[in-house]
Amino acid sequence: MKINMSIIVLMMVLILITQTYQQSFPPLFQGLLKALREGLQYSSNEPTDRPIILKEYDFIIVGAGSAGNVIANRLTEIPEWKVLLIEAGCEESIVMDTPILANMIQFTQANWNYKTVPSNEYCLGMNNHQCNFPRGKVMGGSSVLNYMIYTRGHWKDFDNWANMGNTGWDYQNVLKYFKKLEDVQIPRYASDTTYRSTGGYQTITEAPYHSKSAETFVKAGVEMGFPTPDINGQFQIGFSYHQLTMRNGTRCSTSRAYLHPIRDRPNLHVKKYSTVTKILINPKTKVAYGVEFQRKKRKFRVLARKEIILSAGAINSPQLLMLSGIGPREHLEEKGIPVIEDLPVGENLMDHVALGGMSFTMNDKVSIMTHRLLEDPYSINDFLHYHRGPISIPGGTEALAFFDLEDLNNIGGHPDLELLFINGMLSSEATLRKNFGITDEIYDRVYKPNEGVDGITIFPMVLRPKSKGRILLNDVNPFRHPLIYPNYFSDERDLDVLVKGVRLSQKLIIETEAMRGLKTTLLNVSLPGCLNYTFDSDDYWKCHARNLPFTIYHLSGTCKMAPVTDSTCVVDPRLRVKGVKNLRVADASIMPEITASHINSPTIMIGEKASDLIKQDWNVEIELF
């Protein structure tokens, strides 16, 4: 049996911890043995890397991420179809699925480590004026790097897609796929069979532990008059603990959910550590017929009898299309790439950007600090034995609130602002500073004086951004990262949303008895780049946002779905690339407008719906809902 390197690291860490506490807390040794058994079993559950592949498959799926794994599962339900799933990254491991370590996974080989192009309008407080854009390079894709938050979006998001000409993507249609994918293990929500479901591959639950400060955040929302809805049910407005892609207190990525149960299907072949460098397309007939990929500096070519499906994500899918001759004519010609189809690939880049670093100190020692947890044998023991306790909190984030700023009292409103609650501050975790690439100047002035101090952070987040960016090729080398221009705040209305989010956060902290009980105080030190503005003025917070814009990892829209008569179309409503046969895109890049939600859930839904579209187009009778 091949043992994943991260399991070896886990073994070493746990042995050291156990040796430290073996005299005072002997149960840790049993917990260590249990963790090692789970780690070894976990590695054997993932489909193995196929050493020798066929020359031809019915379907080739590029990218084993949030959508690609779903499609691999569903297409291999047809026994006579042979499917090849190609992933550039590594195996997932049980270490990656430890919730509290979510922010640390970015420093492993499981991250593509993208950065934005330097800007003078945003990311001003980041090293070289560049924001880090983590993307999953691992079995499970970004569902392994994310914070597991499961929110579907509002019905208007999907009805708007349909109103833009995308037939079949209205809310009533996509709701069937949301229900198909999920296995809700939250009894009070699972009972609502109109909107929720059980029995799907993707487990949805809450963290088995809620901190005092998270409970206070939700209570404060109720005190302000907001409800606590099932945010994946009929209404979204209000305060809620996170619903998570979690199973038994650990991460449930799409690899664990969709691939582990089918690891022995003979018609699924998986190729890992393999980077697809080009889609093979006949330039005369415009028929896609295969892919080229590279593994360990060796080049391979494999053919597809039926289709190639790109599920490589909002950065890699457009990059691969452009490298293969599908993209903006002028840009491709500038790079010397023969143009097969002139399409606006790479345009329409969207993200949910947050104002980062708005922290509040507290007197109580209730923050989630990873180093503190790893020094606590009781927390370690609780997680090793039972997968519960504070180590089961994903990266320290526990709750959120959705608002419709046009009508705060409308419980059925369409959210345009989210407040994301983090139990801790930037100064609480050394890794957080590195996650976002914050400059020494900002950290030393604002956050370093509060190292070790307990506190909370609230991220106001733009849910329906007006600003849009683009992705361009750097050059024709497929291993060079593309140029990423998020164009944050090119439409200043997004800054207005963030300022309103600051004011709602302050109101929550100052005016509710619940939050006053935590004795929270706004960290009121101005950023070095904003000293020309009066602290806490609207203009100050707009400057703060331009200095510390935090991506929430929701990149989308770069292979836009639209009717073929629409000049912005890259894929049609059946996700077929316009003008090219036997080629589809199925991932977050097809979103015509970003959903008012964390996008992992809609991306899994896209994978489910894409699978049925493919089956229908190849004359397979699909299950009727």
N, C-alpha and C positions, 0 to 999 in steps of 0.2 A: 504494500500500500504506500502511495506517495504521500508524505506528510508536508502540508503547507508550511512555509517558512514562518508565517505569523503565529502558527500554533507552537512552534519551537520557542519563539519569543515569549509567548504567553506562558509556556511551561517554565522558562527561566525566571520570569517576573514573579509568578506565583510561588515558585520554590523559595525565592528570596524573601517574599512576604511571609510565607509560612515559617521559614527559619527565624524570622524576626519575632514572630508571635507564638512559636511552638510551645514555649513554657507557660505563657500567660493565657493562651487561647488555643488549646489543642484541636478544637473542632475544625480549624482551618485546614488541617491536613486532609480530612475527609472531603472537604470542599474542593481542595486541589485535585484530588483523584477524580471526583465527579466532573470537574471542568475538563480535565484531560480526556476522559472517556467521551464527553460530549464533543470535544474538538475533533477527535479522531473519527467519530461517527459522522460528524458534519461534513468533513472532507470527502468521505466516501459517498455521501448523498448527492453531490453535484455531478452532473454528467461529465464523463471523462473526456479529456482531449484526445481526439481521434488521430493516431499517428499516421495512418494512410487513408486518404480520402478518395472518393470516386472521381472519375473525369467529368461526370455530368450528374446533375441533380434536377429534380423537377423545379424546386424553388431554392434560391439562395437568399438568406436573410443576413444583412450586414448590420451588426450591432446587437449584442445581447443585453439590451437595457430594458427600460420600463415598458416599451411597446414590443421590441423584438422578441423578448422571451414569451410574451403572450402569443404572438403570431406563431412562433416555433411550436408551442404546445398545441394550438388549435389546428394548424395545418397537418401536423403528424397524427391527428385523429383519423385522417384518411390513410389507411394502412398502405395503399399502393403508391402514395406520394413519398418520394425521398427528399428530405430537407437538409440543407447544410446551413448551420448557424455559425457565422464567423465573428469572433470578438478579438479586438486588438489587445485587450488587457488580460489580467491575471485571474486566478481563482478567487472567489469570495471565501472568507474564513469567519470562524466564530468570533475572532477578535474584532473584526469589522462590525459585527452585529451586537456588540456591547454598547448599549445606548449612550452612556455618559461619554464615550470616546468618539462621538460623532464628529466633533470638530477636529480631532486629531488625524482622521483618515486622510485628510487633505495633504498630509505630509508623507504619504506612502506612494508606492508605484501605482496605486489605484486611481490616481488623479492625472488628468491630461496637463494640468498646470498652465492653463491659458491666462493671458493678461490682455487687457485692453490697450489700444494704441494711446500713447501719451496725449493728454488733453489740457487745455488751459481753461476749460469750462466746468469740469467735474473731476473727481478723483484727485483733487488738489492736495489733500492731506496724505496721499499714499506715495510710497517710494516711486520716484520718476513719474509722478502724476499718472500712474497706472493702477487700475483696479484688478485684483485677482478674480478670475472666473473659473472656479473649480468645476470639473466635469468628470464623470465616472469613466474610468478606463479599467473595467473589471466586470466579471460575470454579475449581472444585475445593474450595470451602468450607474447612473446617478441615483438610483434607488438605494444604492449602498453608501453614497456620500451624503445624502440628504438627512434631514432631521425627522423623517418619518411622518410628517404632518399630512393628514388625509382630509382634504376638503375638495368637494366636487366643483363648486361654483354655483351661480344663480341661474334660474331658468332663463332669464333674459340673455345671458351669455350665449346660450345655444340657439335660442330663437333668433338672435341677431345673426348668428352664422347662417341660419336658413334664409333669413331675409336678405342676406347678401348674395343669395342664389345657390347656396349649398344645400341642395335638396337632400333630405334624409338626416340632417344634422340638427333638427329642432329638438327641444328638450324632451318631448314625449318619446322620440326615437332613441336618443342617447340614454335616457333614464333606464331603458331596458338593459342596456349594456353595463351601466353602473351597477344595477342590481345583479346582473349575471356574474360580475367579477368578484363581488365581495362576500365575505363570510363574517358578518358582524357579530362580535362576541360581547356586546354591551347590551344586556337584556332590555333596558328601558328604551333603547333605540331599535333593536331587532324586532320588537313587537309591532312596529309600524310597517306593515307589509306593503303599504302603498308606495313608500319611498325607499325602504331598506330591505335587505335580503340576507339569508344565510346559505351556506353550502357552496359558495364560490371558492376559487383558489386563493384569493387574497384575503388574509386575515386582517380584520380591523378591530382594534380594542383601544382601551385607555391604558396609560402607564399605571402599573400597580401601586404607585406611590405618588402622593401629592404633598408638596412642601407647604409649610405654614404660609409663606409669602404668596404662593400661587393661590391658595385658598382665599387669602385676603384680597387678592386682585379680583377674583370672581365675585366675592361678596361685595366689594366696592362697586362693581358694575351694577349689581342688583340694587344697591343703595341709591345709585344714580337713576334708577328706574328702568334699566334695561333687562330684557329677559335672558334666560339661559337655554337657548333652543338646541335641538339637534341640528347642528350647522350643515349636515348633509341630508336634512329632511325638507320640510316644506318651506321653512324660513331660515335665514342666515343671520339677521341682525341680532346682536347681543354678545354676551360673554360666554366663553366655553373653555373647559379643559380640552387639550388636544385629543382628537381621535387620531390613531396612529396605525401605520403599517407595521404592527408589532404582533409577535406570537410568543406567549409564555415569557413575557418580560424581555424579549430580545427582538432585534430587527427582523422583519419579514420582507426581504427584498423580492423583486419579481423573479429572481433566480430561485430563491428558496420556495416561493409560492408556486411558480409555474413550471420550473424545470426539475426540481428535486423529485416531485412525484412521478415524472415520466422519464427518469434517467435511463431506464432500460428499454425504452422504445427502440426497436431495431432500425426504424426509418428516420431517426434523428441522429445526425452526425454533428459534432461540435468541434470547431477548430479555434483554439485560444492562442494568445500571443501572436495574432496574425492580423496585419494591417492591410485592409483593402486600399489599393492605390489607384484603381481605375475601373470604371464600368466599361465593358466591351460592347460597342454599339456599331452596327453596320451603318456607315455614313450615307449610303444610298437609300436603303430601305428604312432607316431609322428604327431598327429593331435591336433591342438590348438582348445579348445572347450569353453573357458571362461576366466574370470579374477577374482581375489580376490582384493578387495579394502577396505580401512579403512577410516571411517569418525567418528570423535569425539570418538576415541578409540573403536568404534564398527566395527567388521569385517563383510564383506558382500561378497557374491559370486553371480555372474551373468553369464549366459551362452550365447553363440553365435551360432546361427544355421548355419551361413555362414562363417563370418570372424571376426578376430580382426585386427584392424589397429592401429599401434603405430605411433602417431604423437606428441611424447612427447619431441622432440628436441635432439640435438647432445650430451647432457649429460644424460638426463633421459631415452631416448630410449635404448641406449646400457646398461645402468645400469639395466633396467627392463629385458632385454633379458638375461643378465648374471645371475640375481637373479632367473630366470626361467629355468636355465640349458642350455642356448645357449650362447656359448662363447669359449674362448681359454681353451682347456682341462686342461692344467697344472694349470692355474690360478683358475679355478672352483674347481678342486680337492683340491687345497691348501686351499680353503675356505670351503670345505666340502659340495659342491653343486653337486648333481648327474648330470652328463653330458648327455644331450639329443642330442645335436648336437655341434660338435667341429668346431667353426667358429671364424675368427679373429675380433670379436666384440670389439669395443673400440679402435682399431688401426686406423691409418690414420686421426687423429685429426688435423684439419686445422683451421687457423684463419688469419684475416688480422691484422697484428700487426703494430702499428705506433710508431714513435719516438715522445714521449710526451714532452710537456713543452718548446718547442722552441717558445719563445714569443718575441714580438716586442712592445716596448712602443710607445705611440703617444702623441702629444701635444693636439689634439682636444678631447673634451669630447663626443665621439661618440660610445664608447663601450656599448655593451648590458650587463647591470648589473641588475640582478633581483631585488635587494633591491632598486636600483634607480628607476626602473619602478614602483615598488609597492609604492613608495613615490610620484609618479607623477599622480595626479588625472586625467589628460588629457589622459594619456596612458591607465589607468584603464577604464575610461569611453569609450574610443574608442573601447576597446576590449569587454567590457560588452554589449555595444549597437550594435556594427557592426562586431565584431570578426576580427578586423584589427589592424594595428599598430605594434609596436615592440614586444608586448606580443605574437603575432602570429608567431614569429621566433622560430623554434624548438631548444630549449636549447642553442641558440646563434649561431648555425651553419647555414650558409647561402649559401655557394657556394663550388665548388670543381673544380679540374683540373685533367685530365687524360693524361698520357704520355706513349709512347712506347720508352724506353730508348735506344733501338737498332737503332731507326730511328725517331728522334724527329720531323722530317718534314713530316712524313707519316701520313696523316689524317685518313687513314684506318687502322692504326696500332693496334696491340693487346696490350692494356695497361698493364704495369707491375708496375706502380707507380701512386698513387693518392696523390694530395695535398688537404687536407681537411681544409677549411677556418673556423675559429672560431672567432667571434667578441667578444673578451675578452681574459683575461689571467687567469692562475691558481689563481692568487692573487685577481682576480675580484670577485670570488664567493667562499664563505666558503665551499659550498657543493662540489665543484669540487675536492678540496683536499681530502675530505672524499670518493668521488666516487672512486678514484684510490688508496686510502690508502697510500699516500705519507708520509714518515717519517717526524717527527718534525725537524730533523737535516737538511734535504734538504729544507723543506719549509722555515724554519727560516733564512737560509743562502741566498737562491736564490730568493724566491718569497715574503716573508713577507715584506721586505723593500719597495715593490711596491704595497702594499695593497691600493686600491682606485685609483691607477693610470690607466689611459685608455691605451688600447693596443689591439693587435690581436695575435692570435696563429695560426700557420700553422702546421698541423700534416702530415708529410710525411708518407705514408702508403704502405706497400708491398702488391701488388695486386695478385701476383702469387708466393706465398711463396714456397720455397724449403724445409723448415724445417717442420717436422710433429711430432705430439705428440701422446699421448694415454690416455685412461681412464681405470682405474681398480677399482674393488670393494674395499671399505675399509673393510667391513665385510658383513655378511649376513643380517644385519639389514637394511631394505629398507628405513628407515628414517635417516640413516647415509649418509652424502654426500660422493660420490665416490672420488677417488684419481684422480686429474686432472694434467697431465703433458703436458703442451703445447710445451715444448722443443723449445722455441723461440731461433733462431740463432744457432741451432745445425748445420745448413748449413750457413756458413758465407757469402754466396752470398746475403742473405737477408739483412745483414748489409750494403753491398755495395750499394744496392738499396736505403736504407735510407740515406746514405751519399750523393748520387746523388740528392735525394730529398731535402736535406738541401741546397745544392749548387744551385739548381733551385729556391728555395725559396729566397735565398739571392740575386740571380740575379734579381728576380722579384722586390724585395724591393729596391735594390740599383740602378738598371739600368733603371727603367721605370720612366718616368716623372709623371705618375699617382700616383704611390706609394710614390714618393718623396714629393708629395703635402700633404701627411698625416704626414710628418716629423716623420717617423718611425725609431726606433733605436733598434737593436738587444740587448736583455737582455744578457749581456756578463759576467755573473757570473758563474764560474765553479761549477759543482756539487761536493759535498764533496768527493764522491768516485772516482772522476776523476781528482784529483789535480796533479797526476803524468803525465798528458798529457797536452800539450800546447793547450790552449783554441782555438777552431775553427779549429784544425787540424782534419784530417780524423779519426785518432785514438781517439781523444777526442769524436767525435760524435758517434763513435761505442760504446765507454764506456757509453756515455749519454743514448744511446738506451738500453743497458743492464740494466742500472739503472732505467729508466723510460719507459718501453715498455707499451704502452696503447693499450689494446684490443679495437677493434672496434665492438665487440659483434657478430662476424661472425663465431661462432663455427660451424663446419661442418665435414662430412666425416667419422664418427665413425661407421656407418653401411653401408659400401661401396657397391655401385651397380657395379656389374661386371657379365660377363658370368659365369655360374655355373662351367665351366671347369677351371676357374681362382681361384688359391688358396687364393686370397685376397677377394673373394666374400662373402658378408653377405646376400645381396638380389640380385635377378636376375633383368634383365631389366624391368620386370613387377612388381618389388618391392616385390616379394614373398620371404620370408626368406628361404634360401637354406636348403633343407632337412626337412622342417616342413610345413605341410599343413595348409591352412586357417589362415595364419599369414603373414601380410605385415608390412613394415615400409614405411612411407611417410612423410618425413620432410627433413631438411637440412643435416641430418646425412647420407643420401644415396648418396650425391655428391661424385663421384670418384675423382674429382679435384675441388677445390673451383673456383667459377666464379670470373672474374675480375670486381667485382661490389659489392655493398652492397647487402647482400644476402636475404633480406626480399622478394624482388620481385621474384627471382627464386624459393623461397620456396613456395610462393603462386602458382606459375606456377606448381610446383611439385604436389601440392594439386589438381589442376585442371586436370592435366594429369592422376594422380593416380585414380581419380574418374572415368574417362573414361575406364581405364584399368580394374577396378573392374567391371564396368557395362558390359564390353565386356566379361569378364570371367564368368559372370553369365547370359550370353545370352540376354542382353538388347541391343537393337539397339540404338547406339549413334548418335548424330547429326553430320553430315558430314560437314567439313569446305570447 
